[in-house]
Amino acid sequence: MRLIYLSPLILMAAFGCSSDQEATTTDAWEPFAGALADTQRRNLTSEITGRTYQISVALPEDYATSNETYPVLYAVDANIQFGTVVETAREQHNFGIVPELIIVGIGYPVDRLAEAGELREGDICSGGDREGFLDFIRQELIPLVESEFRSDSSDRTLYGHSCGGEFAFYALLEGEETFERFIAGSPAPAEVLQMESAYAESHDSLRAQLFLSTGLLLDEPFPENPSEFKEFVTILEARNYKGLQIKTAYFEDETHITVIPATIGRGLRSVYEELPAASNE
């Protein structure tokens, strides 16, 4: 029998090992910043609201080597959900489901989620300054983004969940077509119905794509009733607003909180499904 001798270098190459890799191995835990690839952030103080926001931007993988413009998705509650939105959108693009996106997260320069939660109440929750926050986005943030990044000013999407979903619906009604697409997850039915009823008194058109979703499992901290949500959707559909395309999803086994990833995934697919999305499979 003939024996074949393989040198250690060949074996190391075949199995993906190297002395350099071994040299960098450490048995000590080190801090992990958790930064996503191709992302950047800065603080932006609004002259309108007087607040300082932490703005996070995730760019397409080929942004630096292309001359293309990209649709932009703006997401509130970025302290909590920016990473989920970015990675979900990128994975869906990899499989040809959505186009490449610039994703802009709107959050706050704080270290703890509880601090961000307190600040968001003043901007997007019931009783907060939704008008001022929307003016900040329209008059300060969007012009900044569109002056510094190759973004498609004719294709903007707004995403939010819970209070963020209510704010997305508010922006649909009051944003004067600043956004073309909306993903509104688990808004309180009474809150959005009140907004819509007032709007319907003097309007019969809404040119936008709207995705609405909710979880059907009740959980104690969030007492909104899924049946009321369905009633709201029925009323909204019956209005027959000119130009409004509505898609809905009801997630049977999800609560107000656990539905967030499902809403992001289904919402992205729903609002972008008519656009070409080059697959990298």
N, C-alpha and C positions, 0 to 999 in steps of 0.2 A: 504494500500500500504506500502511495506517495503522500508524504506529509507536506502541507503548505504552511509556511511560516509567515505570520503577519506581525509587522513591527508594532511596538506600542503606539507610535504616532498614528498609524493607520487605524488601529483599534479605537484610539481616542476620538479621531475624526468621525468614525462610523457611528459611535454611540453619543456624539454630541458633547463630549467632555473635553476639557482643556485644563492645563495647569493654571491659566489665568482665572478660570471660573472657580477652581478650588481655592485660589488665593484670596478671592473676595468673600468666601464663606465666613460667616461670623455666628457665634453662639449668643450674641447679645441682641436684645430687642431694641430697635431704633424707632424714633417717631416717624409716623407715616402721614404725610400731608393730605393724601387722598385726592390729589389733583387729577383731573381728567386730561387726556391728551388733547392738544390743540385748543386749549382754553386759556382765557385771560380774564382779569377782573380789575375794576377800579371803583373808587367811591365817587358819587355824584351828588352834590347838594342842590336841592331844588329851590329855586327862588319862589316857586308857587306854593309849595307845602311847608317849606322851611326845614324839611327833613333831609338827612343824608342817607342815600341808598347805596348798597353794594350791588354793582351791576356786573354780572358774569356773562361772558360771551364764549360760546363753543362754535368753532369754525369747521367747515367740511375738511376732510383729510387732504384733498387736493387744492385747497384754497390758495396756497402760496404759489402753486405752479400753474394755475389756470387764470383766465381772464373773464370767467363767467360771473354772472350775478345770481344770487340765490334767494329763494323765499325765506322769510324770517318768521320764527315762532317766538313770541314773547310769553314768558311764564312767570306768574306771580308766585309767592311763597318759595323763592329760590333757595332759602336757607335749608329747606326741608326736601324739596323735590327736584332741584336742578339736575342732579346726577341721574336720577331715574328717567327724567325726560330726555336727557342727552343720550344716554346709552340705549334707551328704547328706540329712539329715532334713528340712531346709527345702525343698530342691528336690523331694523326694518328696511333701511336703505340697502344694506348688504344683500338682502334677499329680494330686492326689487319692488318693495311695497310702497315706499315713500321716496320723494326726491331728496337730494342732499339739502340740508337746511343750515342756516345760521340760527342758533338758538340763543336768546337773550333772557337771562334770569334776573328778576328784580327781587332783591332781598335787602338785608340790613347788615351793617358792619358790626355785628355782635358775635360773641363766642358761644352763647348758649341758645338752644332752640326756644326756651321759655321767654327769653328776652325778645326774640324775633316775633313770637306769638303776641306779645303785648303790643308791639309796634304795628303789626298787621291790622289789629283791631281798629286802630286810628285811621287806616287807609281803606280797607276793603270790606270790613264787616259792617253789619247794620249799626247805624249811628255814627259811623266813621265818615271821613271826608272823601267819599268816592268821587265827587266832582273834581276836587283838587287833585286827587291822585290820577284820575284820567287825564286832566289837563297837563300834569307833569309828564305823563307818557307821551301824549300827543305833541306837546309844544317844546319839550326839552329832551326827552330820551330818544324818541324816534329820529328827530333831526340829527342828534349826535351819532347814532348808530349808522344812519344812512350817509353821513358825511365821512365816516371813517372806515366803513366796510362796504364791499360790493353787494349790496342788498337790493332786492327787487321791491321797489316802493309800491308796486301794484299787487303784491301778494304777501299780506301780513296775516298772521294767525295769533289769537290770544287764548292762552290756556289758564284755567284756574279750577281749584277744587274747594268745595264747601263754601266758605266766605269768598274764596277765589272764584268759584263757580258763579256765585251771585254777582260778583264784580264783572265777570266776563259777560253775563247777561245784561248788566247795566251798560257796559260798553257797547254791546250790540244795539241797544235802544238809543243811547245818548252819544255815541262816538262819531256820528256823522260819517259813517262808512270809512273810518280810519282802518278797520280790519275787514278782511274778506272772509275769514274763517274763525270759528269759535268752538272751543272745547270746554264745556261747562259741566263739571262733575259735581254731583250731589248738592246742588243749591237748595236752600230751604224753600219748599213749595209756596208757602204763604208770602215769603219775601219777593220771589220773582213774579208771582201772580199779581201782586199789588203793582209792581213796576209795569208789567205788561198791560194791565187793565187801564192804567193812566195813559199809556202810550197809544192804545187802541182807540181812545176817544177822538184822536185827531190825525191818525196815520193809518194807511192801508197797505204800505209796502215796507219791506225789510230785505235789502239785497245782501244776502250772506248765506254761507253754509254753517249750520249750527248742529253740533253734536251734543246731546244731553244724555247723562247716565246717572244711575244710582245703584247702590246695593240694597238688596231686599231683606237682609237680616237686620233686625232691630238691635241696637245696643244702647244701654242706659244713658251714657253721657250725651247721646244725640237722639232726641225724641221725635225727630221728624218722621212722618208716616209715609211709607212708600206708596200707599194707595192715593194719598194726596198729591204725590209727585205725578202719578199717572193721570190724575184728573187735570193737573196743570198742563201736561203734554196734550191731552185731548182738547182742552180749550185753545191752546196755542195753534194746534193743527187746524182747528175749525175756523180760525180767523182767515185763513187763506191769504196771508200776506204775500203781495207780489214780490217775487224774487227770492223768497226765503225757502231754503231747502233744509228740512229737519230730519235728522237721524237720531235714533234713541237706542239705548242698551240698558237692560235690567239684569243685574248680576245676582242670581238667586242665592248663592252661598257666600256673599261678601257683605261686610258691614260698611258703615260710613267711612271707616279708616282703611280696612283691608281692600276696599274697592279701588284705591288710588292707582296701583300699577295697571289694573285691568282697564280703568278709564283712560289712562295715558295710551296704552297699547291700542285699544279699539278706536279711541278718538283720533289718533294720528292716521290710522288706516282709513277711517271714514272720511275725514275732511280732505285728504290728499289723493284719494283713490283714482281720480280722473287725470292726475298729472303723470307724465312719464317719469319712471324711476329706474335709472340704469342699474342693472343688477351686477354685483361683483361676485356672484357665485362661482 
